[in-house]
Amino acid sequence: MSAGRLLLLGAGGFLGRAVARDFAQRGWDILGIDAAPAQNAPSSISYEQMALPSGRLSDVIARWKPTACVHAAGSASVALSMQRPEQDFRDGVVVTFELLNTLRLQAPECRTVLLSSAAVYGNPSSLPIDETHTPAPLSPYGFHKLQCELLGDEFARVFGFPVATARIFSAYGAGLRRQVVWDICEKALTSNDLRLRGTGEESRDFVHATDIAIALSRIVHAAPMQGERYNVASGEETTIYELATALMPMLGLQRRVEFGAAENAGDPKNWRADITRISALGFQPRVRLSEGLRGVATWARAELGYPT
C-alpha cells in the first residue's frame, strides 16, 4: 500500500534526487518535476519535464492529486544571485507563489515543505542559531529565500494551507559539483596551488543529503504545518581549515592548505544550528562528517579521472 502521493519539484537536482530515493524507500508514489530532461530523473519515479513557472502545473497537480509536496526547485547559488538577482527572484519567489496558490486551489490538503536556507540568518549574533533568530540576509539569494518563507506564512495564516519551511544549512554529498566541499576537492586534485578564500576560520554546519531527506520526511509526517520553520543541520560547527585538512588524506594527497584569497561577497562568517525543533519531530543526523567526506572524496577522484 502506498504511503502517499508526493509531488517533488526539483527532482533532477542534487537534493531532489536524495529526497526521491528516501521517499521511494518509504513506499511513496512520486511525481517529479524539473526543467532537466527525463534521463536526469531518478528511475523510481514518474516524471514531468517542466520549466517553472508554467501554466501546465495546475493540470499536473489536478491529475496527480498529491498528498504531500517537497519544493526543492530553484537556484542554490549565492554568487549567481549577486550577478542575476532578477533570475533568482523569478526562480525562487515567483515559482513559490505559483506553487502554493495552485496547490491551494487544486490540492488544499497537500502537506507542503518549502526548502529554504540558512542564508536567511546572515551573520548571526550568537551561536548556535535557533529558528527565532532575527533574519539578516547578506545576498539576494538569502532575501529571496526569506520572501519565500513569508509566502508560506501567508498561505498558512490566510488560507489555512498546510505548509512548513526547512532551513537547510551546508548541504554536501557525492554528486554535488559546487559549494565548498566540491571546490576543495576539485582544486586539490587539479591544481598545484591549494589556496582557498578567506582565513580558514570561517565555519559551517555541514549536513549530508541523506540526512536532509530524512529530515524532510519527518516534517511531512509529523510537523503541525502552520508556517513554522525548521533548521536542518547536524548541529556541529566545522571550520573551513578543519574541512580542508580532513579532506587531504581522504583524497590521497599530502598538500599544504593555504588561505588568504578574497572572500566571496554575500557569504557569512560562522554557522552552527540549534536542531532542537527538528529533533522534536524524531530527527537525528545519521551520517558523520568523516564518513560523508570519505564518500565525496572517493566520488570526486572518480569524477576527475583519478584511480580509486
Contacts in CASP RR format, 6 or more apart in sequence:
PFRMAT RR
TARGET T0000
AUTHOR 0000-0000-0000
METHOD contacts of the structure
MODEL  1
MSAGRLLLLGAGGFLGRAVARDFAQRGWDILGIDAAPAQNAPSSISYEQM
ALPSGRLSDVIARWKPTACVHAAGSASVALSMQRPEQDFRDGVVVTFELL
NTLRLQAPECRTVLLSSAAVYGNPSSLPIDETHTPAPLSPYGFHKLQCEL
LGDEFARVFGFPVATARIFSAYGAGLRRQVVWDICEKALTSNDLRLRGTG
EESRDFVHATDIAIALSRIVHAAPMQGERYNVASGEETTIYELATALMPM
LGLQRRVEFGAAENAGDPKNWRADITRISALGFQPRVRLSEGLRGVATWA
RAELGYPT
2 27 0 8 1.000
2 28 0 8 1.000
2 29 0 8 1.000
3 23 0 8 1.000
3 26 0 8 1.000
3 27 0 8 1.000
3 28 0 8 1.000
4 27 0 8 1.000
4 28 0 8 1.000
4 29 0 8 1.000
4 67 0 8 1.000
4 68 0 8 1.000
5 28 0 8 1.000
5 29 0 8 1.000
5 30 0 8 1.000
5 31 0 8 1.000
5 64 0 8 1.000
5 65 0 8 1.000
5 66 0 8 1.000
5 67 0 8 1.000
5 68 0 8 1.000
6 23 0 8 1.000
6 28 0 8 1.000
6 29 0 8 1.000
6 30 0 8 1.000
6 31 0 8 1.000
6 66 0 8 1.000
6 67 0 8 1.000
6 68 0 8 1.000
6 69 0 8 1.000
6 70 0 8 1.000
7 31 0 8 1.000
7 32 0 8 1.000
7 33 0 8 1.000
7 61 0 8 1.000
7 64 0 8 1.000
7 66 0 8 1.000
7 68 0 8 1.000
7 69 0 8 1.000
7 70 0 8 1.000
7 110 0 8 1.000
8 16 0 8 1.000
8 19 0 8 1.000
8 20 0 8 1.000
8 23 0 8 1.000
8 30 0 8 1.000
8 31 0 8 1.000
8 32 0 8 1.000
8 33 0 8 1.000
8 45 0 8 1.000
8 69 0 8 1.000
8 70 0 8 1.000
8 72 0 8 1.000
9 32 0 8 1.000
9 33 0 8 1.000
9 34 0 8 1.000
9 52 0 8 1.000
9 69 0 8 1.000
9 70 0 8 1.000
9 71 0 8 1.000
9 72 0 8 1.000
9 73 0 8 1.000
9 95 0 8 1.000
9 99 0 8 1.000
10 16 0 8 1.000
10 32 0 8 1.000
10 33 0 8 1.000
10 34 0 8 1.000
10 72 0 8 1.000
10 73 0 8 1.000
10 74 0 8 1.000
11 17 0 8 1.000
11 19 0 8 1.000
11 20 0 8 1.000
11 30 0 8 1.000
11 32 0 8 1.000
11 33 0 8 1.000
11 34 0 8 1.000
11 41 0 8 1.000
11 42 0 8 1.000
11 45 0 8 1.000
11 47 0 8 1.000
11 72 0 8 1.000
12 32 0 8 1.000
12 34 0 8 1.000
12 36 0 8 1.000
12 40 0 8 1.000
12 41 0 8 1.000
12 42 0 8 1.000
13 34 0 8 1.000
13 36 0 8 1.000
13 40 0 8 1.000
13 72 0 8 1.000
14 171 0 8 1.000
14 173 0 8 1.000
14 175 0 8 1.000
14 176 0 8 1.000
14 209 0 8 1.000
15 72 0 8 1.000
15 115 0 8 1.000
15 168 0 8 1.000
15 171 0 8 1.000
15 209 0 8 1.000
15 212 0 8 1.000
15 213 0 8 1.000
16 70 0 8 1.000
16 72 0 8 1.000
17 42 0 8 1.000
18 209 0 8 1.000
18 210 0 8 1.000
18 212 0 8 1.000
18 213 0 8 1.000
19 70 0 8 1.000
19 72 0 8 1.000
19 212 0 8 1.000
19 213 0 8 1.000
19 216 0 8 1.000
20 30 0 8 1.000
20 32 0 8 1.000
20 41 0 8 1.000
20 42 0 8 1.000
20 44 0 8 1.000
20 45 0 8 1.000
21 42 0 8 1.000
21 44 0 8 1.000
21 213 0 8 1.000
22 210 0 8 1.000
22 213 0 8 1.000
22 214 0 8 1.000
22 216 0 8 1.000
22 217 0 8 1.000
23 30 0 8 1.000
23 70 0 8 1.000
23 213 0 8 1.000
23 217 0 8 1.000
24 30 0 8 1.000
24 42 0 8 1.000
24 44 0 8 1.000
24 45 0 8 1.000
26 217 0 8 1.000
28 68 0 8 1.000
29 46 0 8 1.000
30 44 0 8 1.000
30 45 0 8 1.000
30 46 0 8 1.000
31 45 0 8 1.000
31 46 0 8 1.000
31 47 0 8 1.000
31 48 0 8 1.000
31 60 0 8 1.000
31 64 0 8 1.000
31 66 0 8 1.000
32 41 0 8 1.000
32 45 0 8 1.000
32 46 0 8 1.000
32 47 0 8 1.000
32 48 0 8 1.000
33 47 0 8 1.000
33 48 0 8 1.000
33 50 0 8 1.000
33 52 0 8 1.000
33 57 0 8 1.000
33 60 0 8 1.000
33 73 0 8 1.000
34 40 0 8 1.000
34 41 0 8 1.000
34 47 0 8 1.000
34 49 0 8 1.000
34 50 0 8 1.000
34 73 0 8 1.000
35 49 0 8 1.000
35 50 0 8 1.000
35 51 0 8 1.000
35 52 0 8 1.000
36 49 0 8 1.000
37 49 0 8 1.000
38 47 0 8 1.000
38 49 0 8 1.000
41 47 0 8 1.000
48 56 0 8 1.000
48 60 0 8 1.000
50 56 0 8 1.000
50 57 0 8 1.000
50 60 0 8 1.000
52 73 0 8 1.000
52 91 0 8 1.000
52 95 0 8 1.000
52 98 0 8 1.000
52 99 0 8 1.000
53 90 0 8 1.000
53 94 0 8 1.000
53 95 0 8 1.000
53 98 0 8 1.000
57 98 0 8 1.000
57 99 0 8 1.000
57 102 0 8 1.000
58 102 0 8 1.000
58 105 0 8 1.000
58 106 0 8 1.000
61 102 0 8 1.000
61 103 0 8 1.000
61 106 0 8 1.000
61 107 0 8 1.000
62 106 0 8 1.000
62 107 0 8 1.000
65 107 0 8 1.000
66 103 0 8 1.000
66 107 0 8 1.000
66 110 0 8 1.000
67 107 0 8 1.000
67 109 0 8 1.000
67 110 0 8 1.000
67 111 0 8 1.000
68 110 0 8 1.000
68 111 0 8 1.000
68 112 0 8 1.000
68 113 0 8 1.000
68 220 0 8 1.000
69 99 0 8 1.000
69 103 0 8 1.000
69 107 0 8 1.000
69 110 0 8 1.000
69 111 0 8 1.000
69 112 0 8 1.000
69 113 0 8 1.000
70 112 0 8 1.000
70 113 0 8 1.000
70 115 0 8 1.000
70 216 0 8 1.000
70 220 0 8 1.000
71 96 0 8 1.000
71 99 0 8 1.000
71 112 0 8 1.000
71 113 0 8 1.000
71 114 0 8 1.000
71 115 0 8 1.000
72 115 0 8 1.000
73 91 0 8 1.000
73 95 0 8 1.000
74 91 0 8 1.000
74 92 0 8 1.000
74 95 0 8 1.000
75 81 0 8 1.000
75 87 0 8 1.000
75 88 0 8 1.000
75 91 0 8 1.000
75 92 0 8 1.000
75 141 0 8 1.000
76 117 0 8 1.000
76 141 0 8 1.000
77 88 0 8 1.000
77 141 0 8 1.000
77 178 0 8 1.000
78 119 0 8 1.000
78 139 0 8 1.000
78 141 0 8 1.000
78 142 0 8 1.000
78 264 0 8 1.000
78 266 0 8 1.000
78 267 0 8 1.000
79 264 0 8 1.000
80 87 0 8 1.000
80 88 0 8 1.000
80 141 0 8 1.000
81 88 0 8 1.000
81 139 0 8 1.000
81 140 0 8 1.000
81 141 0 8 1.000
81 142 0 8 1.000
81 144 0 8 1.000
82 139 0 8 1.000
82 140 0 8 1.000
82 141 0 8 1.000
82 265 0 8 1.000
82 266 0 8 1.000
85 140 0 8 1.000
85 144 0 8 1.000
88 140 0 8 1.000
88 141 0 8 1.000
88 144 0 8 1.000
89 140 0 8 1.000
89 144 0 8 1.000
92 144 0 8 1.000
92 145 0 8 1.000
92 148 0 8 1.000
93 144 0 8 1.000
93 147 0 8 1.000
93 148 0 8 1.000
93 151 0 8 1.000
96 114 0 8 1.000
96 148 0 8 1.000
96 151 0 8 1.000
96 152 0 8 1.000
97 151 0 8 1.000
99 112 0 8 1.000
100 112 0 8 1.000
100 151 0 8 1.000
100 152 0 8 1.000
100 154 0 8 1.000
100 155 0 8 1.000
100 161 0 8 1.000
100 163 0 8 1.000
101 155 0 8 1.000
103 110 0 8 1.000
103 112 0 8 1.000
103 161 0 8 1.000
104 155 0 8 1.000
104 159 0 8 1.000
104 161 0 8 1.000
108 159 0 8 1.000
108 161 0 8 1.000
109 162 0 8 1.000
110 162 0 8 1.000
111 162 0 8 1.000
111 163 0 8 1.000
111 220 0 8 1.000
111 223 0 8 1.000
111 225 0 8 1.000
112 161 0 8 1.000
112 162 0 8 1.000
112 163 0 8 1.000
112 164 0 8 1.000
112 225 0 8 1.000
113 163 0 8 1.000
113 164 0 8 1.000
113 165 0 8 1.000
113 166 0 8 1.000
113 216 0 8 1.000
113 219 0 8 1.000
113 220 0 8 1.000
113 223 0 8 1.000
114 148 0 8 1.000
114 149 0 8 1.000
114 151 0 8 1.000
114 152 0 8 1.000
114 163 0 8 1.000
114 164 0 8 1.000
114 165 0 8 1.000
114 166 0 8 1.000
115 165 0 8 1.000
115 166 0 8 1.000
115 168 0 8 1.000
115 216 0 8 1.000
116 145 0 8 1.000
116 146 0 8 1.000
116 148 0 8 1.000
116 149 0 8 1.000
116 165 0 8 1.000
116 166 0 8 1.000
116 167 0 8 1.000
116 168 0 8 1.000
116 229 0 8 1.000
117 141 0 8 1.000
117 142 0 8 1.000
117 145 0 8 1.000
117 167 0 8 1.000
117 168 0 8 1.000
118 129 0 8 1.000
118 167 0 8 1.000
118 168 0 8 1.000
118 169 0 8 1.000
118 170 0 8 1.000
118 205 0 8 1.000
118 231 0 8 1.000
118 233 0 8 1.000
118 268 0 8 1.000
118 271 0 8 1.000
118 273 0 8 1.000
119 137 0 8 1.000
119 138 0 8 1.000
119 139 0 8 1.000
119 141 0 8 1.000
119 142 0 8 1.000
119 145 0 8 1.000
119 268 0 8 1.000
120 135 0 8 1.000
120 137 0 8 1.000
120 142 0 8 1.000
120 145 0 8 1.000
120 146 0 8 1.000
120 149 0 8 1.000
120 167 0 8 1.000
121 129 0 8 1.000
121 133 0 8 1.000
121 135 0 8 1.000
121 136 0 8 1.000
121 137 0 8 1.000
121 167 0 8 1.000
121 268 0 8 1.000
121 271 0 8 1.000
122 135 0 8 1.000
122 136 0 8 1.000
122 137 0 8 1.000
122 138 0 8 1.000
122 142 0 8 1.000
122 268 0 8 1.000
123 136 0 8 1.000
123 138 0 8 1.000
123 268 0 8 1.000
123 269 0 8 1.000
123 270 0 8 1.000
124 133 0 8 1.000
124 136 0 8 1.000
124 268 0 8 1.000
124 270 0 8 1.000
124 271 0 8 1.000
125 133 0 8 1.000
125 134 0 8 1.000
126 133 0 8 1.000
127 237 0 8 1.000
127 270 0 8 1.000
127 271 0 8 1.000
127 272 0 8 1.000
128 235 0 8 1.000
128 272 0 8 1.000
128 273 0 8 1.000
128 274 0 8 1.000
129 231 0 8 1.000
129 271 0 8 1.000
129 272 0 8 1.000
129 273 0 8 1.000
129 274 0 8 1.000
130 231 0 8 1.000
130 273 0 8 1.000
130 274 0 8 1.000
130 276 0 8 1.000
130 277 0 8 1.000
131 167 0 8 1.000
131 228 0 8 1.000
131 229 0 8 1.000
131 230 0 8 1.000
131 231 0 8 1.000
131 274 0 8 1.000
131 277 0 8 1.000
135 146 0 8 1.000
137 143 0 8 1.000
137 145 0 8 1.000
137 146 0 8 1.000
138 266 0 8 1.000
138 267 0 8 1.000
138 268 0 8 1.000
139 265 0 8 1.000
139 266 0 8 1.000
139 267 0 8 1.000
148 165 0 8 1.000
149 165 0 8 1.000
149 229 0 8 1.000
152 161 0 8 1.000
152 163 0 8 1.000
152 165 0 8 1.000
152 227 0 8 1.000
153 227 0 8 1.000
155 161 0 8 1.000
155 163 0 8 1.000
156 162 0 8 1.000
156 163 0 8 1.000
156 225 0 8 1.000
156 226 0 8 1.000
156 227 0 8 1.000
157 227 0 8 1.000
162 225 0 8 1.000
162 226 0 8 1.000
163 225 0 8 1.000
163 227 0 8 1.000
164 219 0 8 1.000
164 223 0 8 1.000
164 224 0 8 1.000
164 225 0 8 1.000
164 226 0 8 1.000
164 227 0 8 1.000
164 228 0 8 1.000
164 229 0 8 1.000
164 230 0 8 1.000
165 227 0 8 1.000
165 228 0 8 1.000
165 229 0 8 1.000
165 230 0 8 1.000
166 212 0 8 1.000
166 215 0 8 1.000
166 216 0 8 1.000
166 219 0 8 1.000
166 229 0 8 1.000
166 230 0 8 1.000
166 232 0 8 1.000
167 229 0 8 1.000
167 230 0 8 1.000
167 231 0 8 1.000
167 232 0 8 1.000
168 207 0 8 1.000
168 212 0 8 1.000
168 232 0 8 1.000
168 233 0 8 1.000
169 204 0 8 1.000
169 205 0 8 1.000
169 206 0 8 1.000
169 207 0 8 1.000
169 231 0 8 1.000
169 232 0 8 1.000
169 233 0 8 1.000
169 234 0 8 1.000
169 271 0 8 1.000
169 273 0 8 1.000
170 179 0 8 1.000
170 180 0 8 1.000
170 204 0 8 1.000
170 205 0 8 1.000
170 206 0 8 1.000
170 207 0 8 1.000
170 233 0 8 1.000
170 271 0 8 1.000
171 179 0 8 1.000
171 206 0 8 1.000
171 207 0 8 1.000
171 208 0 8 1.000
171 209 0 8 1.000
171 212 0 8 1.000
172 179 0 8 1.000
172 181 0 8 1.000
172 182 0 8 1.000
172 206 0 8 1.000
172 207 0 8 1.000
172 208 0 8 1.000
172 209 0 8 1.000
172 292 0 8 1.000
172 293 0 8 1.000
172 296 0 8 1.000
173 181 0 8 1.000
173 208 0 8 1.000
173 209 0 8 1.000
173 292 0 8 1.000
173 295 0 8 1.000
173 296 0 8 1.000
173 299 0 8 1.000
174 295 0 8 1.000
174 296 0 8 1.000
174 298 0 8 1.000
174 299 0 8 1.000
174 300 0 8 1.000
175 296 0 8 1.000
175 299 0 8 1.000
176 182 0 8 1.000
176 209 0 8 1.000
176 296 0 8 1.000
177 303 0 8 1.000
180 204 0 8 1.000
180 240 0 8 1.000
180 243 0 8 1.000
181 206 0 8 1.000
181 243 0 8 1.000
181 247 0 8 1.000
181 293 0 8 1.000
181 296 0 8 1.000
182 296 0 8 1.000
182 300 0 8 1.000
183 196 0 8 1.000
184 194 0 8 1.000
184 196 0 8 1.000
184 243 0 8 1.000
184 244 0 8 1.000
184 247 0 8 1.000
185 247 0 8 1.000
185 251 0 8 1.000
185 296 0 8 1.000
185 297 0 8 1.000
185 300 0 8 1.000
185 304 0 8 1.000
186 300 0 8 1.000
186 304 0 8 1.000
187 194 0 8 1.000
187 196 0 8 1.000
188 194 0 8 1.000
188 244 0 8 1.000
188 247 0 8 1.000
188 248 0 8 1.000
188 251 0 8 1.000
188 253 0 8 1.000
188 255 0 8 1.000
189 251 0 8 1.000
189 253 0 8 1.000
189 300 0 8 1.000
189 301 0 8 1.000
189 304 0 8 1.000
189 306 0 8 1.000
190 304 0 8 1.000
193 258 0 8 1.000
194 244 0 8 1.000
194 255 0 8 1.000
194 256 0 8 1.000
194 257 0 8 1.000
194 258 0 8 1.000
195 258 0 8 1.000
195 259 0 8 1.000
195 260 0 8 1.000
195 261 0 8 1.000
196 240 0 8 1.000
196 244 0 8 1.000
196 257 0 8 1.000
196 258 0 8 1.000
196 259 0 8 1.000
196 260 0 8 1.000
196 261 0 8 1.000
197 259 0 8 1.000
197 260 0 8 1.000
197 261 0 8 1.000
197 262 0 8 1.000
197 263 0 8 1.000
197 264 0 8 1.000
198 240 0 8 1.000
198 259 0 8 1.000
198 260 0 8 1.000
198 261 0 8 1.000
198 262 0 8 1.000
198 263 0 8 1.000
199 259 0 8 1.000
199 260 0 8 1.000
200 239 0 8 1.000
200 240 0 8 1.000
200 241 0 8 1.000
200 244 0 8 1.000
200 259 0 8 1.000
201 239 0 8 1.000
201 240 0 8 1.000
201 241 0 8 1.000
202 239 0 8 1.000
202 240 0 8 1.000
202 263 0 8 1.000
202 267 0 8 1.000
202 268 0 8 1.000
202 269 0 8 1.000
202 270 0 8 1.000
203 237 0 8 1.000
203 238 0 8 1.000
203 239 0 8 1.000
203 240 0 8 1.000
203 269 0 8 1.000
203 270 0 8 1.000
203 271 0 8 1.000
203 272 0 8 1.000
204 237 0 8 1.000
204 238 0 8 1.000
204 240 0 8 1.000
204 243 0 8 1.000
204 271 0 8 1.000
205 233 0 8 1.000
205 234 0 8 1.000
205 235 0 8 1.000
205 236 0 8 1.000
205 237 0 8 1.000
205 238 0 8 1.000
205 271 0 8 1.000
205 272 0 8 1.000
205 273 0 8 1.000
206 234 0 8 1.000
206 236 0 8 1.000
206 238 0 8 1.000
206 243 0 8 1.000
206 289 0 8 1.000
207 232 0 8 1.000
207 233 0 8 1.000
207 234 0 8 1.000
207 285 0 8 1.000
208 285 0 8 1.000
208 287 0 8 1.000
208 292 0 8 1.000
210 286 0 8 1.000
210 287 0 8 1.000
211 232 0 8 1.000
211 234 0 8 1.000
211 285 0 8 1.000
211 286 0 8 1.000
211 287 0 8 1.000
212 232 0 8 1.000
214 283 0 8 1.000
214 286 0 8 1.000
215 230 0 8 1.000
215 232 0 8 1.000
215 278 0 8 1.000
215 283 0 8 1.000
216 232 0 8 1.000
218 278 0 8 1.000
218 281 0 8 1.000
218 282 0 8 1.000
218 283 0 8 1.000
219 230 0 8 1.000
219 278 0 8 1.000
219 281 0 8 1.000
221 281 0 8 1.000
222 281 0 8 1.000
222 282 0 8 1.000
223 230 0 8 1.000
223 281 0 8 1.000
228 277 0 8 1.000
229 277 0 8 1.000
230 277 0 8 1.000
230 278 0 8 1.000
230 281 0 8 1.000
231 273 0 8 1.000
231 274 0 8 1.000
231 275 0 8 1.000
231 277 0 8 1.000
231 278 0 8 1.000
232 273 0 8 1.000
232 275 0 8 1.000
232 278 0 8 1.000
233 272 0 8 1.000
233 273 0 8 1.000
233 275 0 8 1.000
233 285 0 8 1.000
234 273 0 8 1.000
234 275 0 8 1.000
234 285 0 8 1.000
234 289 0 8 1.000
235 272 0 8 1.000
235 273 0 8 1.000
235 274 0 8 1.000
235 275 0 8 1.000
235 285 0 8 1.000
236 272 0 8 1.000
236 289 0 8 1.000
237 270 0 8 1.000
237 271 0 8 1.000
237 272 0 8 1.000
238 289 0 8 1.000
240 259 0 8 1.000
241 257 0 8 1.000
241 259 0 8 1.000
243 293 0 8 1.000
244 257 0 8 1.000
245 257 0 8 1.000
246 289 0 8 1.000
246 290 0 8 1.000
246 293 0 8 1.000
247 293 0 8 1.000
247 296 0 8 1.000
247 297 0 8 1.000
248 254 0 8 1.000
248 255 0 8 1.000
248 257 0 8 1.000
250 293 0 8 1.000
250 294 0 8 1.000
250 295 0 8 1.000
250 297 0 8 1.000
250 298 0 8 1.000
251 297 0 8 1.000
251 300 0 8 1.000
251 301 0 8 1.000
252 297 0 8 1.000
275 283 0 8 1.000
275 285 0 8 1.000
298 308 0 8 1.000
301 307 0 8 1.000
301 308 0 8 1.000
302 308 0 8 1.000
END
